Amino acid sequence: MPSAVEELRARLAPAPDRELLPVAAPLDALFPGGGLARGTVVAVEGSVWLALAVAARASEAGSWCAVVGMRDLGPAAAAELGVDLTRMVLVPCPGSHWATAVAALLDGVDIVLVRAVRDVRPAEARRLAARARERRSVLLVVGAPWPEAVDLRLRVTDTEWTGLHAGYGRIAARHCRVSARGRGAAARERRVTTSLPELGVPPAAVAKAAPLPAGGTPATPASA
C-alpha cells in the first residue's frame, strides 16, 4: 500500500504535457520538447518512411493516424515501423478532393500524414494549417513543396547502405542522417543519425548503392 507521502507526491506531480505527442528515440531529439507539438505543420523531405517513423510512437501510445494520397503504401509497411493498424485510416487515392479529405481527418485524428497529388495552393495550405491549430492535430506533409511556412522541416541529408561489399551484395541496413530546422524554439538546426528501411526495397534486395561522402560512417545519434 502506498504511504500518505507517496500519495501526496503523486497528486502534486506535474501532469504530463498533453500538447506533445511522443516520438521514438533518436528522432525525438529533433523536436523541441522531445515530441510532436499539437497544432503544428511538419514537412518531411526525402523519405515516406521517416514520416511514418515520426508518427509510430504516438500511434503505439494510442493516437489515431491517417495517411492520405499514398497509394503505394501498404498497411504492412506502416506496421513494420510500429504504427498500430487498429488506429490507422488509409485514404490512398483522394483525387482532386485531397484537401477536403485532409481537413475532415484533422477534425478527429491526432496525426494526418499527407502526400499531395499536385502542387498545393497557398490558400489551401493556410486553411489546413489553421485547421490543424484549431483541432490540435499534427499535419505531416510529404512530397510536394509546402507553399507556406511550416513549424518544423525534417530532411534526410545523407544515406549509407550497410551489408554491401564493393557496392554489391545483400542490404542489411540503411543509415540516414536527418536534420531538423523550423521556427521559434526549432530555429536551431538539430541532427541525428538513425536507421530506416526503404520503401519498396526489401532487406534481401540485391543492389548497388553509393556510400556516404568521406567521413560519413554513421555515428552515435546525437543532437547538434
N, C-alpha and C positions, 0 to 999 in steps of 0.2 A: 504494500500500500504506500502511495506517495505521502511524504510528510507535508505538514502545513506550509513549510518554507518552499518546498518544491512546487506545490500548487500555486503559491503566490508568485513564484518566479514565472511559471507558465502563463499566468494571467497577465503579468506585466511585460512579458516578452513582446518585442515589436512584431506586428503582423507581417506575413510575407508580402513582398512587393507584387501585387496582382497586376501592376501595369507592365510587368515584364513577363514574357513567355520564355521558358528555358531553352537554351541552345547547348548542344553537347560539346564537350571539350574535344579538340583545342579551338574549335570555331567560336566558342563563347568569348575568347579573348579579343575578337574583332568588334565586339559590341560594347558600347559604354554601359556599364552596369552589369555586363555579362549575359544579357538576354535581349530578345526582340521586344522593343518598346511598342506597346499597343498604339494604334492610331498613326502608324508611320508607313512610308513607302520605301522599300528596299529594292534597288536594282542589282541584278546578278548577271555578270558578264562572263561568258566563256564556258559555262557548264550548267546544264539542267540538273546534273547530279549534285552540284554544290547547293543549288536552291532546295532540293529535296533533303539534303543533309542538314541544312539550316532548320528546316521545319520538323525534322524527325523527332527530336527530343520533346517538343511541345505536344506532338501527336501522341507519343508514348505516355505523356503525363495527363492526357485526357482532352486535349484541344481537338476541335474539328478542323480539317484541312480540305481545301478544294483545289483541283488542278484544272485549268481552263486552256483549251487551244493546243494541247499536246497529244496529237493523235498517235504518235509513235511511242508513247509511254504506256507500258502495261502495269497492272497492279503489282505483279511480282517484282518489277524493278523498284517500285516505291517501298515494298515490304523489305527488300534487301537492305535498305538503309534504315529501317526501323519505323517507317510510317505505319500506323495502325489502320489497316484497311477497313475496320468496322466503323471508323470515324473519318472516312475519306470520300469525297464526292468528285467524280470524274465527268468533265464536260469536254470531250475530245474535239468536237467539231462545232463550235458555236456559230460559225459563219460570220455574216455581217453584223450579227447581234451580240458579238462578244462583249462589248462594253456593258450592255444591258444585263447579260448573264453575270458579269463580274460584280456589278453594282448590287444585284439581288443577293448574291452569295455573301457579300460583305455585311449584309444585314444580319446574318445568322451564323457565320463561320469565322473562327478566330484567325485563320491564315488562308489567304487566297493566292495561289501561285498561278500566274497567267503568262502565256506567250501570245502576244497579239498577232492576229493573222494578217495584219497590214500595218502601215505606218500609223502611229497614234496621233490624233489631232490634239493640239494643246488644250482645247476646251474639254475634250474627253478626259485627258489626264488630270486636269484640275478638278473635274467633277468626281472622279474616282478617288483622288487623294482626299477630297473633302468628305466623301462617304466613309472612307477608312477612319478618318479622325473622329467623325461623328459617332460611328458604331464601335470604335475602339478595337478595330481589326487591323491586321497587318497585310499589306499588299506586297507580294514578292513578284517583281517584274523580270522576265527573262526574254532575251531575244531582241525585238525591235527597240531602237533607241527611245528612251522616255523623254518627251519634249519639255517637261517641266523639271524643276529642281527636285531631287529626292533627298530623303533624310540620311540614307547611307547607300554607298555603292560598293559592292564586292566584285573583285576581279581576279580571275586566275591569271597570274603573271608568267609562270613557268611550269612546265610539266616534265617529269622524268619517269620513264618506264624502267622497272627492275625485273630481273629474271631473264634478260636478254644477254646474248653473247655475241659481241661484234655486230650488234644491231639486229640479230635474228634470234628467234627462239620462242619459248613459251612465256607469256606475260604473267608475272607474279603479282605485281602491284603497280599502281600509278600514284606517284607522289606529286603533289601540287603545292606551289606557293600561292597563297591567297592574300590580297591586300584589301583594306577597307578604308574608305575616307568619306566623310559626309559633312553635315552641318552641326553647328553648336558643339556639344561635347565630343562629337565624332570628327571634328575638323583635323585632328592629328592623325596621320596615317598609322594604321596598325597592320602587322603582318604575322601570318602563321604558316607553318608547313603541315600538311595533312595528307592522308591517303584517300583517294576516291576511285570508284570504278568508272568506267567509260561507257556511256550509253551506246548499246549496240555492239560492244566489243566484249565477249565473254572472256573470263580469265584464261581459258585454254587456247585463245586465238593465237595463230601464228602471225607475227607482224614484224615490220621493220620500223624502228622509231628513232628519232633524233634525240640525243641526250640533252640535258640542260646545258647552258653555257658553262665554261670553265668555272670551277668553284661551286657548281650547282648541286653538290651532294646534299640530299635532304638533311636538315638539321633538326635538333630537338625543338618542337613547337614552342614559340615564344612570341610575345607581342613586342613591337618596337615603335 
